[in-house]
Amino acid sequence: MRYILVILLIVIFGYALALVLQNSTELSVDLLFTQVPAMRLGLLLLLTLALGIIVGLLFGVQIFRVFQTSWEIKRLRKDIDHLRKEQIHTAQLAAAEAVANAKHEKTVLDIGVDEQKSNPL
């Protein structure tokens, strides 16, 4: 993968160099705040391409961050719902166990009271 990336960068650099050398026509450029009296057309093309790539990447990262945050919120909401259901289920099991223990204790106490009544000692 690393070699493919290096080869791709060399090809892009070569293309950019050829673009600058082939488009050697000089022209004046107005950059809103300043004016460049003479700039090669190939260099201007490369600068606008680089600027477009940078702006596109920044927008792409920002949009991806919004989507990623939205996906994370959805995932966390699902986790919260799952944990709530699990907590309710655990509480129901604990309540059922408490009721069973209370019935068992009452039965044991009833048996103990019956034995005391039948024992004359």
WOLINBEL-V70746 format. One line per field, one symbol per residue. ss: DSSP state (~ for helix, > for strand, _ for the rest). Layout:
# WOLINBEL-V70746
ss = ???
This chain:
# WOLINBEL-V70746
ss = _~~~~~~~~~~~~~~~~~~~~~___>>>>>____>>>>>>~~~~~~~~~~~~~~~~~~~~~~~~~~~~~~~~~~~~~~~~~~~~~~~~~~~~~~~~~~~~~~~~~~~~~~~~~~~~~~___
